Amino acid sequence: MTGNTLKFANLSLLVLFPVAWFAPLMRAGLGLPLFDLSEISVISGLQSLWDSDVFLALLVTAFALFAPYLKTIGLALMHFGLLHRKVLPVLNWMGKLAMADIFLIALYIVVAKGVGIGKVETAWGLYLFTGCILASLAISAFSGKAKGGAVG
């Protein structure tokens, strides 16, 4: 990947991450004909967590919102020569924290389906959010292979 491609791909994540946070990750409900399934997004899930478990809400907020977005901003600063490449290992670590959130969401879906009470369907936002995280990891990997102080 060229430096400009990395810059554009990374900057597009600054827009795609917020879209993924508000996009429906899954639909859940009783699955009865007269009841619609409720759409759950990262943001609506966080709103529910703040009411029930503040500590878990803080962890998920850090994993789902802050870690990937701060990593993306850090990579952008590095691509434009405003941040030294020595911070790349820290940025990579932040991306791995975001993958923990994907694992949690997948675990919740598996548990909900395994219990057999109600119905859970994955939605397009789960794929968008996962794609953003994977793209961020790939951009980091390619940025690490670039030579010199700034990428691009």
Residue, then its C-alpha position, 0 to 999 in steps of 0.5 A: m500500500t502506498g502512503n497516500t492510500l494508507k492516509f486516505a484509508n485511515l482518515s475514512l475510519l474517522v467517519l466510519f467509526p461513528v457510523a458504526w457506533f450508531a448502526p444496528l449491531m443486532r436485533a433482539g426480542l421475543g421473536l413473536p409475530l406481534f412483537d418487533l425486534s429491538e435494534i441494538s447499537v454500540i451507543s444504545g448498548l452503552q446507554s443501557l450499561w450506564d444505567s445498570d453497570v457503570f464499571l462495565a460501561l466504562l470498560v466498553t466505552a474505552f474498548a469500543l469508542f476511545a481505543p479505536y478512535l484514538k488509535t486512528i487519530g494517532l495513525a493520522l498524526m504519524h502519517f502526516g509526520l506530526l507524531h513519531r513512529k516510536v508510538l506505533p506499538v502503543l497504537n497497535w496495542m490500542g487496536k487490540l483492545a478494540m478487538a476485545d469489544i468485538f469478542l464481547i459482542a460475539l459472546y453476547i450473541v452466542v449466549a443469547k442464542g444458546v439460552g433460547i429465550g427470544k431471538v437474536e439476529t446480527a445486523w449490518g452494523l456488526y459487520l461495519f464495526t468489525g470491518c473498521i477494526l480489522a481495517s485499522l489493524a491492517i493499516s497499522a501493519f502496513s504503516g509499520k512496514a513503511k520506512g522513515g519517520a513519517v509514513g507517506 
